Amino acid sequence: MARKLVTRRGFLAQSTVAAVGATAGSAVARLATADQEKTAASAAPPREKPAGMQIGFHTGAFNSANFSFEKCLQWAQRNGVHRIECGTVDGASWLQGLGYFPHVALYEDPVLVRRQMENYGVEFSQIDAAYPLSGKDGPLYGVPYVMKAIAWAAQAGSPRVDTTDGLHAPKGLSDEQAMDLMKRSYQQIIEVAEAHRIIVNIEPHGYFTTKPEFIGRMLKFCDSPYLRMNLDTGNVFIAGQDPVAFLGRFIDSVNHVHVKDISPSVAAASRGKQTGVAASSACVIGEGVNAENVKKCIAMLGDHGYHGVLSMECEGQGGPMIERSLKWLRRTLAELNIPVT
């Protein structure tokens, strides 16, 4: 879908959810007030400040560098990046415990983690709880993991949690059976998300989510503003889709964006054969075959009033590759007259 890039953009105005009325004096009034509170809480998630776009990164960029989570915070502070996204471990991990893993464990106290981040001027844009929900073990392992991540995110100051499906068609299930399984799972997850006022994003990363006809249905699993999309420009491209057309179809649902480029060699070998790229693409953003698509997507988002996070997913190599990606992204936003906040 061709779009003309423009140099001026409008941004959505700030809106807030109205406060619920004063405490009622009678039992009937208290029940009515409780119903109003429940309706207000589930009606709309908290809105972000209307401004330009924000730049962040996924700590998966430093998997191969064996960074600790705190070392990722130090990199963010040093490079003037104030949003961060990380994976979550539901339990203990020797790599994480020894400080060689750039993600967080859910046994860590979320308030203390939030305070640690505040010391570096960094906050969560999203936490990653993308255990595949499309297989038979999705309800058994994935749903409790996501729900625990939601409650943790609410205390850690993260406004959203990322989810997805499996890379391949689930064994022993037809497409419709898997879709029905995921619908039940997401309905259970969203009930918890609404209680904590945490947005649950579906990321295009697997067999179902990279196909427009399926993810379109998934985004309607629940009639709730808390079920949205995390667009991943690289996963959509490697799955054989046009990222610009894909975004055009679902732009109203986009709540968070993974900015990811693809190297020519990976594109030649894997495009249309895979449904996603590993945690961080081994390609500097802006130097691959997906760069023009990424730029067009950013322009479309700006025209549409998106003022959320562009989270870089790029193998960092301890810094050099992701630093080049950061320079390209800042330069691109400047060319498009989109402020960075």
PADRENKE-855836 format. One record per residue: residue number from 1; chain; x, y, z of N, C-alpha, C in turn. Coordinates in steps of 0.1 Angstrom, whole numbers, plus 5000, padded with zeros to 4 digits. Layout:
BEGIN
  nr kette   nx   ny   nz  cax  cay  caz   cx   cy   cz
 NUM     A    X    Y    Z    X    Y    Z    X    Y    Z
...
***
This chain:
BEGIN
  nr kette   nx   ny   nz  cax  cay  caz   cx   cy   cz
   1     A 5009 4988 5000 5000 5000 5000 5009 5012 5000
   2     A 5008 5020 4990 5017 5032 4988 5011 5043 4996
   3     A 5020 5050 5004 5016 5062 5011 5026 5073 5009
   4     A 5021 5085 5007 5030 5097 5006 5035 5101 5019
   5     A 5048 5102 5021 5053 5106 5034 5051 5122 5035
   6     A 5047 5126 5047 5045 5140 5048 5054 5146 5059
   7     A 5055 5159 5060 5064 5165 5070 5058 5171 5082
   8     A 5045 5170 5083 5038 5175 5094 5028 5165 5099
   9     A 5027 5164 5112 5018 5154 5117 5011 5159 5129
  10     A 4998 5154 5130 4991 5158 5142 4991 5146 5152
  11     A 4989 5148 5164 4989 5138 5174 4976 5138 5182
  12     A 4973 5126 5186 4960 5125 5193 4960 5132 5206
  13     A 4949 5138 5210 4948 5146 5222 4947 5137 5234
  14     A 4952 5142 5245 4951 5135 5258 4937 5133 5262
  15     A 4934 5121 5267 4921 5119 5273 4922 5111 5285
  16     A 4914 5113 5295 4915 5105 5307 4902 5099 5311
  17     A 4902 5088 5319 4890 5082 5323 4885 5090 5335
  18     A 4872 5093 5335 4866 5101 5346 4866 5093 5359
  19     A 4868 5100 5370 4868 5094 5383 4854 5090 5387
  20     A 4854 5079 5395 4841 5074 5400 4836 5083 5411
  21     A 4823 5084 5412 4816 5093 5422 4820 5090 5437
  22     A 4815 5098 5446 4818 5097 5460 4813 5084 5466
  23     A 4818 5081 5478 4814 5069 5485 4799 5070 5488
  24     A 4791 5059 5485 4777 5059 5488 4774 5056 5503
  25     A 4763 5061 5508 4760 5059 5522 4752 5046 5524
  26     A 4745 5041 5515 4737 5029 5517 4743 5017 5510
  27     A 4738 5005 5513 4743 4993 5507 4741 4993 5492
  28     A 4729 4998 5488 4725 4998 5474 4734 5008 5466
  29     A 4737 5019 5472 4745 5029 5466 4759 5024 5465
  30     A 4764 5017 5475 4778 5011 5474 4779 5001 5463
  31     A 4769 4993 5461 4769 4983 5451 4769 4990 5437
  32     A 4761 5001 5436 4761 5008 5423 4774 5014 5420
  33     A 4781 5019 5431 4794 5026 5429 4804 5015 5425
  34     A 4803 5003 5431 4813 4992 5427 4811 4989 5412
  35     A 4798 4988 5408 4796 4985 5394 4802 4996 5385
  36     A 4800 5009 5389 4806 5019 5381 4821 5018 5380
  37     A 4827 5015 5391 4842 5014 5392 4846 5003 5382
  38     A 4839 4991 5383 4843 4980 5374 4842 4984 5360
  39     A 4831 4991 5356 4829 4995 5342 4840 5005 5338
  40     A 4843 5015 5346 4853 5025 5343 4867 5018 5341
  41     A 4870 5008 5350 4883 5002 5349 4885 4994 5337
  42     A 4874 4988 5332 4875 4979 5320 4872 4987 5307
  43     A 4867 4999 5308 4863 5006 5296 4875 5011 5288
  44     A 4885 5016 5294 4896 5021 5287 4909 5021 5295
  45     A 4920 5017 5289 4933 5017 5296 4938 5031 5298
  46     A 4948 5033 5307 4953 5046 5309 4960 5051 5295
  47     A 4958 5064 5292 4963 5069 5280 4977 5075 5282
  48     A 4986 5074 5272 4999 5079 5273 4998 5094 5269
  49     A 5009 5101 5273 5009 5116 5270 5010 5118 5255
  50     A 5002 5127 5249 5003 5130 5235 5015 5138 5232
  51     A 5024 5132 5224 5036 5139 5220 5042 5132 5208
  52     A 5055 5132 5207 5061 5125 5196 5061 5110 5199
  53     A 5071 5103 5193 5072 5089 5196 5084 5087 5205
  54     A 5084 5075 5212 5094 5072 5221 5103 5061 5216
  55     A 5116 5061 5219 5125 5051 5215 5128 5042 5226
  56     A 5128 5029 5224 5132 5019 5234 5139 5008 5227
  57     A 5142 4998 5235 5149 4986 5230 5145 4973 5238
  58     A 5146 4962 5232 5144 4949 5238 5157 4944 5243
  59     A 5158 4940 5256 5171 4936 5262 5176 4923 5255
  60     A 5168 4917 5247 5173 4906 5239 5184 4910 5230
  61     A 5186 4923 5228 5197 4928 5220 5210 4924 5226
  62     A 5210 4921 5239 5223 4918 5246 5224 4903 5251
  63     A 5215 4895 5245 5216 4881 5249 5230 4875 5247
  64     A 5235 4877 5235 5248 4871 5231 5260 4878 5238
  65     A 5258 4890 5244 5268 4897 5251 5269 4893 5265
  66     A 5259 4885 5270 5258 4881 5284 5257 4893 5293
  67     A 5250 4903 5289 5248 4914 5298 5238 4910 5309
  68     A 5239 4916 5321 5229 4916 5331 5218 4926 5328
  69     A 5207 4925 5335 5196 4935 5333 5201 4949 5336
  70     A 5209 4949 5347 5214 4963 5352 5224 4968 5341
  71     A 5231 4960 5335 5241 4965 5325 5233 4971 5313
  72     A 5221 4965 5310 5212 4970 5300 5207 4984 5304
  73     A 5204 4986 5316 5200 4999 5321 5211 5009 5320
  74     A 5223 5005 5323 5235 5014 5321 5236 5018 5307
  75     A 5235 5009 5297 5236 5012 5283 5225 5022 5279
  76     A 5213 5019 5284 5202 5028 5281 5205 5043 5286
  77     A 5210 5044 5299 5213 5057 5304 5224 5064 5296
  78     A 5234 5056 5293 5245 5062 5285 5241 5067 5272
  79     A 5231 5061 5266 5227 5064 5252 5214 5072 5251
  80     A 5209 5077 5263 5198 5085 5263 5185 5079 5259
  81     A 5184 5066 5262 5172 5058 5259 5164 5055 5272
  82     A 5151 5059 5272 5144 5059 5285 5133 5048 5286
  83     A 5132 5040 5276 5122 5029 5276 5129 5016 5273
  84     A 5125 5006 5280 5131 4993 5279 5121 4982 5279
  85     A 5124 4971 5272 5115 4960 5272 5123 4947 5275
  86     A 5118 4938 5282 5127 4926 5285 5118 4914 5286
  87     A 5124 4903 5285 5117 4890 5287 5116 4887 5302
  88     A 5107 4878 5305 5104 4874 5319 5106 4859 5321
  89     A 5113 4856 5332 5115 4842 5335 5107 4838 5347
  90     A 5098 4828 5345 5089 4824 5356 5096 4813 5365
  91     A 5105 4818 5373 5113 4808 5381 5127 4813 5382
  92     A 5136 4803 5386 5150 4806 5387 5158 4802 5375
  93     A 5168 4809 5371 5176 4806 5360 5191 4808 5364
  94     A 5199 4798 5362 5213 4800 5366 5220 4812 5358
  95     A 5217 4814 5346 5222 4825 5338 5218 4838 5343
  96     A 5205 4839 5347 5200 4851 5352 5206 4854 5366
  97     A 5206 4843 5374 5212 4845 5387 5226 4849 5388
  98     A 5234 4844 5378 5248 4848 5378 5251 4861 5371
  99     A 5240 4868 5366 5242 4881 5360 5246 4881 5345
 100     A 5243 4869 5338 5247 4868 5324 5235 4868 5315
 101     A 5224 4873 5320 5211 4872 5313 5204 4886 5314
 102     A 5200 4892 5303 5195 4906 5304 5180 4907 5306
 103     A 5174 4897 5312 5159 4898 5314 5157 4897 5329
 104     A 5144 4897 5333 5141 4897 5347 5134 4884 5351
 105     A 5135 4880 5363 5128 4868 5368 5116 4873 5376
 106     A 5104 4866 5375 5092 4870 5382 5093 4868 5397
 107     A 5103 4861 5402 5105 4861 5417 5111 4873 5422
 108     A 5117 4882 5414 5122 4895 5418 5111 4904 5422
 109     A 5113 4912 5432 5102 4921 5436 5100 4932 5426
 110     A 5088 4933 5420 5086 4943 5409 5088 4957 5413
 111     A 5085 4961 5426 5086 4975 5430 5101 4978 5431
 112     A 5109 4969 5436 5123 4971 5438 5130 4972 5424
 113     A 5125 4964 5414 5130 4965 5401 5127 4978 5395
 114     A 5114 4983 5397 5110 4996 5392 5119 5007 5398
 115     A 5122 5006 5411 5130 5017 5417 5145 5016 5412
 116     A 5150 5004 5409 5163 5002 5403 5163 5009 5389
 117     A 5153 5008 5381 5152 5014 5368 5151 5029 5369
 118     A 5144 5034 5379 5142 5048 5381 5156 5055 5384
 119     A 5165 5048 5390 5178 5053 5393 5186 5056 5380
 120     A 5182 5049 5369 5189 5051 5356 5180 5059 5346
 121     A 5169 5065 5351 5160 5072 5342 5153 5064 5332
 122     A 5150 5051 5335 5145 5042 5325 5132 5036 5331
 123     A 5122 5033 5322 5110 5027 5326 5106 5016 5316
 124     A 5097 5007 5320 5093 4997 5310 5084 5002 5300
 125     A 5086 4998 5287 5075 5001 5277 5066 4989 5276
 126     A 5072 4977 5279 5064 4964 5278 5073 4953 5284
 127     A 5067 4943 5290 5074 4931 5293 5070 4920 5284
 128     A 5079 4911 5281 5077 4901 5271 5073 4888 5279
 129     A 5061 4883 5276 5056 4870 5282 5051 4862 5271
 130     A 5058 4861 5260 5054 4855 5247 5055 4840 5247
 131     A 5050 4833 5257 5050 4818 5256 5039 4815 5246
 132     A 5041 4806 5236 5031 4803 5226 5018 4798 5232
 133     A 5007 4805 5228 4994 4801 5234 4986 4792 5224
 134     A 4991 4789 5213 4983 4781 5203 4984 4766 5204
 135     A 4993 4761 5211 4994 4746 5213 4986 4741 5224
 136     A 4987 4728 5225 4979 4721 5236 4984 4725 5250
 137     A 4997 4729 5251 5002 4733 5264 5000 4748 5267
 138     A 4994 4755 5258 4992 4769 5260 4984 4772 5272
 139     A 4972 4765 5274 4964 4768 5286 4971 4763 5299
 140     A 4979 4752 5298 4986 4747 5309 4997 4755 5314
 141     A 5006 4759 5305 5018 4767 5309 5017 4782 5305
 142     A 5012 4785 5293 5012 4798 5288 5003 4808 5296
 143     A 4991 4803 5298 4981 4812 5305 4985 4816 5319
 144     A 4989 4807 5328 4993 4811 5341 5005 4820 5341
 145     A 5014 4817 5331 5026 4826 5330 5023 4840 5326
 146     A 5014 4841 5316 5010 4855 5312 5002 4862 5323
 147     A 4993 4855 5330 4986 4862 5341 4995 4866 5352
 148     A 5005 4858 5355 5015 4862 5365 5023 4874 5361
 149     A 5026 4874 5348 5034 4885 5342 5026 4898 5343
 150     A 5012 4897 5341 5004 4909 5341 5004 4915 5355
 151     A 5002 4907 5365 5002 4912 5379 5015 4918 5383
 152     A 5026 4912 5378 5040 4917 5381 5042 4930 5374
 153     A 5037 4931 5361 5039 4943 5353 5032 4955 5360
 154     A 5020 4952 5366 5012 4963 5372 5020 4969 5384
 155     A 5028 4961 5391 5036 4967 5402 5049 4972 5397
 156     A 5054 4967 5386 5067 4972 5380 5066 4984 5372
 157     A 5054 4989 5369 5052 5001 5361 5052 4999 5347
 158     A 5050 4986 5342 5049 4984 5328 5035 4985 5324
 159     A 5031 4993 5313 5017 4994 5310 5012 4983 5301
 160     A 5021 4974 5296 5016 4963 5287 5025 4951 5288
 161     A 5019 4940 5283 5025 4927 5283 5024 4921 5269
 162     A 5034 4915 5264 5034 4910 5250 5031 4895 5250
 163     A 5023 4890 5241 5020 4876 5239 5020 4872 5225
 164     A 5020 4859 5222 5020 4854 5208 5016 4840 5207
 165     A 5017 4834 5195 5014 4820 5192 5027 4813 5189
 166     A 5025 4800 5185 5037 4792 5182 5041 4794 5167
 167     A 5054 4791 5164 5060 4793 5151 5053 4784 5141
 168     A 5048 4773 5145 5043 4763 5135 5028 4759 5139
 169     A 5021 4753 5129 5008 4748 5132 5009 4738 5144
 170     A 5001 4739 5154 5002 4730 5165 4998 4715 5161
 171     A 5006 4706 5166 5004 4692 5163 4991 4687 5170
 172     A 4984 4679 5163 4972 4673 5169 4960 4682 5170
 173     A 4961 4695 5164 4949 4704 5164 4947 4709 5150
 174     A 4935 4711 5147 4932 4718 5134 4933 4733 5137
 175     A 4933 4741 5126 4934 4755 5128 4923 4760 5136
 176     A 4911 4755 5134 4899 4760 5141 4900 4756 5156
 177     A 4904 4744 5158 4906 4739 5172 4916 4748 5180
 178     A 4927 4751 5173 4937 4760 5180 4932 4774 5182
 179     A 4924 4779 5172 4918 4792 5174 4909 4793 5186
 180     A 4901 4782 5187 4891 4782 5198 4899 4781 5211
 181     A 4910 4773 5211 4918 4772 5224 4923 4785 5228
 182     A 4929 4793 5218 4934 4806 5221 4924 4816 5225
 183     A 4912 4815 5219 4901 4824 5223 4898 4822 5238
 184     A 4897 4810 5242 4894 4807 5256 4905 4813 5265
 185     A 4917 4811 5260 4929 4815 5268 4929 4830 5269
 186     A 4927 4837 5258 4928 4852 5259 4916 4858 5267
 187     A 4905 4851 5266 4894 4856 5274 4897 4856 5289
 188     A 4904 4845 5293 4908 4844 5307 4919 4854 5311
 189     A 4928 4856 5301 4939 4865 5303 4934 4879 5304
 190     A 4925 4883 5295 4920 4897 5295 4912 4900 5308
 191     A 4905 4890 5314 4898 4893 5326 4908 4898 5337
 192     A 4920 4892 5337 4930 4896 5347 4936 4909 5343
 193     A 4938 4911 5329 4944 4924 5324 4935 4936 5327
 194     A 4922 4934 5326 4913 4945 5329 4913 4948 5344
 195     A 4915 4938 5352 4915 4941 5367 4928 4949 5371
 196     A 4939 4946 5364 4951 4953 5367 4954 4965 5357
 197     A 4945 4967 5348 4946 4978 5338 4959 4977 5330
 198     A 4962 4965 5326 4974 4963 5318 4970 4958 5304
 199     A 4975 4965 5293 4972 4961 5280 4980 4948 5276
 200     A 4973 4939 5270 4978 4927 5265 4980 4928 5249
 201     A 4992 4928 5245 4994 4929 5230 4996 4915 5224
 202     A 4991 4913 5212 4994 4901 5204 5004 4905 5194
 203     A 5015 4898 5194 5026 4901 5184 5026 4891 5173
 204     A 5026 4896 5160 5028 4887 5149 5041 4880 5149
 205     A 5041 4867 5152 5054 4860 5154 5053 4845 5150
 206     A 5040 4841 5148 5039 4826 5146 5030 4823 5134
 207     A 5026 4810 5134 5018 4805 5123 5004 4812 5121
 208     A 4998 4816 5132 4985 4823 5131 4987 4838 5130
 209     A 4995 4843 5139 4996 4858 5140 5002 4865 5129
 210     A 5009 4858 5120 5015 4865 5108 5005 4864 5096
 211     A 4994 4858 5098 4984 4857 5087 4973 4867 5090
 212     A 4970 4877 5082 4960 4887 5085 4947 4882 5088
 213     A 4942 4871 5082 4929 4866 5084 4928 4860 5098
 214     A 4939 4855 5103 4938 4849 5117 4940 4859 5128
 215     A 4950 4868 5126 4952 4878 5137 4940 4888 5138
 216     A 4934 4890 5126 4922 4899 5126 4911 4893 5135
 217     A 4910 4880 5135 4900 4873 5143 4905 4873 5158
 218     A 4918 4871 5160 4923 4871 5174 4921 4884 5181
 219     A 4922 4895 5174 4921 4908 5180 4906 4911 5184
 220     A 4897 4902 5179 4883 4903 5183 4879 4892 5193
 221     A 4889 4885 5198 4886 4874 5208 4878 4880 5220
 222     A 4881 4892 5224 4875 4899 5235 4871 4913 5231
 223     A 4859 4917 5235 4855 4931 5233 4860 4939 5244
 224     A 4873 4942 5243 4880 4949 5253 4891 4958 5247
 225     A 4893 4971 5252 4904 4979 5248 4917 4975 5253
 226     A 4917 4964 5261 4930 4959 5267 4936 4949 5258
 227     A 4930 4945 5247 4935 4935 5238 4940 4943 5225
 228     A 4953 4944 5223 4958 4952 5212 4969 4944 5205
 229     A 4976 4951 5196 4987 4945 5188 5000 4951 5191
 230     A 5011 4943 5191 5024 4947 5191 5029 4944 5177
 231     A 5030 4954 5168 5035 4952 5154 5050 4949 5155
 232     A 5054 4939 5147 5068 4936 5145 5071 4936 5131
 233     A 5078 4947 5126 5081 4949 5112 5089 4937 5106
 234     A 5098 4932 5114 5107 4921 5109 5100 4908 5107
 235     A 5092 4904 5117 5085 4891 5117 5075 4891 5105
 236     A 5067 4902 5104 5058 4903 5093 5065 4901 5079
 237     A 5076 4908 5078 5083 4907 5065 5089 4893 5062
 238     A 5095 4887 5073 5101 4874 5070 5090 4863 5068
 239     A 5078 4866 5073 5067 4856 5070 5061 4858 5056
 240     A 5066 4867 5048 5062 4869 5035 5051 4880 5033
 241     A 5048 4887 5043 5038 4897 5042 5045 4911 5039
 242     A 5037 4920 5034 5041 4934 5032 5039 4942 5045
 243     A 5049 4946 5052 5047 4952 5065 5038 4965 5064
 244     A 5040 4972 5053 5032 4985 5051 5017 4982 5050
 245     A 5014 4972 5041 5000 4968 5039 4994 4962 5052
 246     A 5003 4954 5059 4998 4947 5072 4995 4958 5082
 247     A 5004 4968 5083 5001 4979 5093 4988 4986 5089
 248     A 4987 4989 5076 4975 4996 5071 4962 4990 5075
 249     A 4962 4976 5075 4950 4969 5079 4947 4969 5094
 250     A 4958 4970 5102 4956 4969 5116 4960 4981 5124
 251     A 4962 4992 5118 4968 5003 5124 4960 5008 5137
 252     A 4947 5006 5136 4939 5011 5148 4942 5002 5160
 253     A 4948 4990 5158 4950 4981 5170 4964 4982 5175
 254     A 4973 4989 5168 4987 4990 5172 4989 4998 5185
 255     A 4996 4991 5195 4998 4997 5208 5013 4998 5211
 256     A 5021 4991 5204 5035 4990 5207 5042 4985 5194
 257     A 5054 4989 5191 5060 4985 5178 5074 4980 5181
 258     A 5077 4968 5175 5091 4963 5174 5097 4967 5160
 259     A 5107 4975 5161 5114 4979 5148 5125 4970 5146
 260     A 5124 4963 5134 5133 4952 5131 5136 4951 5116
 261     A 5149 4951 5113 5153 4950 5099 5157 4935 5096
 262     A 5159 4932 5083 5163 4919 5079 5175 4920 5070
 263     A 5185 4912 5072 5196 4912 5063 5193 4905 5050
 264     A 5200 4909 5039 5197 4903 5026 5198 4888 5026
 265     A 5208 4882 5033 5211 4868 5033 5199 4860 5040
 266     A 5195 4866 5051 5184 4860 5059 5171 4860 5051
 267     A 5168 4872 5044 5157 4873 5036 5156 4863 5024
 268     A 5168 4862 5018 5169 4852 5006 5167 4838 5011
 269     A 5171 4835 5023 5170 4821 5027 5157 4817 5034
 270     A 5151 4827 5040 5140 4824 5049 5127 4831 5047
 271     A 5126 4841 5038 5114 4848 5037 5103 4839 5031
 272     A 5091 4839 5037 5080 4831 5033 5081 4817 5038
 273     A 5093 4813 5045 5095 4800 5050 5094 4800 5065
 274     A 5096 4811 5072 5096 4812 5086 5085 4823 5090
 275     A 5081 4823 5103 5071 4832 5107 5076 4842 5117
 276     A 5089 4842 5120 5095 4851 5129 5110 4850 5129
 277     A 5116 4861 5135 5130 4861 5137 5133 4860 5152
 278     A 5144 4854 5155 5148 4852 5169 5147 4865 5177
 279     A 5149 4865 5190 5147 4877 5198 5152 4890 5192
 280     A 5164 4889 5186 5169 4901 5180 5176 4898 5167
 281     A 5171 4905 5157 5177 4903 5143 5191 4907 5142
 282     A 5199 4898 5136 5214 4901 5134 5216 4911 5122
 283     A 5209 4922 5123 5210 4932 5112 5207 4946 5118
 284     A 5216 4955 5115 5214 4968 5120 5202 4974 5113
 285     A 5193 4980 5121 5181 4987 5116 5185 4998 5106
 286     A 5180 4997 5094 5183 5007 5084 5193 5002 5074
 287     A 5199 4991 5077 5210 4986 5068 5205 4973 5061
 288     A 5193 4969 5062 5188 4957 5056 5178 4959 5045
 289     A 5171 4948 5041 5162 4949 5030 5148 4954 5034
 290     A 5146 4955 5047 5133 4959 5053 5133 4974 5057
 291     A 5144 4981 5055 5146 4995 5060 5135 5004 5054
 292     A 5132 5004 5041 5123 5013 5035 5109 5010 5041
 293     A 5106 4997 5043 5093 4994 5049 5091 4999 5063
 294     A 5102 4998 5071 5102 5004 5084 5100 5019 5084
 295     A 5106 5026 5075 5105 5040 5074 5090 5044 5070
 296     A 5085 5037 5061 5071 5039 5057 5061 5036 5068
 297     A 5064 5026 5076 5055 5022 5087 5055 5033 5098
 298     A 5067 5039 5100 5069 5049 5110 5061 5062 5106
 299     A 5062 5065 5093 5055 5076 5087 5040 5074 5089
 300     A 5035 5062 5085 5021 5060 5086 5016 5061 5101
 301     A 5024 5056 5110 5020 5057 5124 5020 5071 5129
 302     A 5029 5079 5124 5029 5093 5128 5017 5100 5122
 303     A 5013 5097 5110 5001 5103 5104 4989 5099 5112
 304     A 4989 5087 5117 4977 5082 5124 4976 5087 5138
 305     A 4986 5093 5143 4986 5099 5157 4992 5089 5167
 306     A 5000 5079 5163 5006 5070 5172 5017 5078 5180
 307     A 5017 5077 5193 5027 5084 5201 5034 5075 5211
 308     A 5034 5062 5207 5039 5052 5216 5054 5049 5214
 309     A 5058 5037 5217 5072 5033 5217 5076 5026 5204
 310     A 5088 5029 5199 5094 5021 5188 5105 5014 5195
 311     A 5103 5001 5197 5113 4993 5205 5122 4986 5195
 312     A 5135 4989 5196 5145 4983 5187 5147 4968 5190
 313     A 5147 4960 5180 5151 4946 5182 5162 4943 5172
 314     A 5174 4944 5177 5186 4943 5169 5197 4936 5177
 315     A 5204 4926 5172 5215 4921 5179 5225 4932 5182
 316     A 5228 4934 5195 5236 4945 5199 5251 4944 5198
 317     A 5256 4931 5199 5270 4928 5199 5277 4936 5210
 318     A 5270 4937 5221 5276 4945 5232 5275 4960 5230
 319     A 5269 4965 5220 5267 4979 5218 5268 4984 5203
 320     A 5278 4980 5196 5280 4986 5182 5269 4985 5173
 321     A 5262 4974 5171 5252 4972 5161 5239 4980 5166
 322     A 5235 4979 5178 5223 4986 5182 5225 5001 5183
 323     A 5238 5005 5185 5241 5020 5185 5239 5026 5171
 324     A 5243 5018 5161 5241 5022 5147 5226 5023 5144
 325     A 5218 5013 5149 5204 5012 5148 5197 5025 5154
 326     A 5202 5028 5166 5197 5040 5173 5199 5053 5165
 327     A 5211 5054 5159 5214 5066 5151 5205 5067 5139
 328     A 5202 5055 5133 5194 5055 5121 5179 5059 5125
 329     A 5175 5053 5136 5161 5056 5140 5159 5070 5144
 330     A 5168 5076 5151 5167 5090 5155 5168 5099 5142
 331     A 5177 5096 5133 5178 5104 5120 5165 5103 5112
 332     A 5159 5091 5112 5147 5088 5104 5135 5096 5110
 333     A 5134 5096 5123 5123 5104 5130 5125 5119 5127
 334     A 5137 5123 5127 5140 5138 5125 5136 5141 5110
 335     A 5139 5132 5101 5135 5135 5087 5120 5135 5085
 336     A 5113 5128 5093 5099 5127 5092 5092 5138 5101
 337     A 5100 5146 5107 5095 5157 5116 5086 5151 5128
 338     A 5091 5139 5133 5084 5133 5144 5093 5135 5157
 339     A 5088 5143 5166 5096 5145 5178 5099 5132 5186
 340     A 5110 5131 5193 5113 5120 5201 5111 5125 5216
 341     A 5104 5117 5223 5101 5121 5237 5107 5111 5247
***
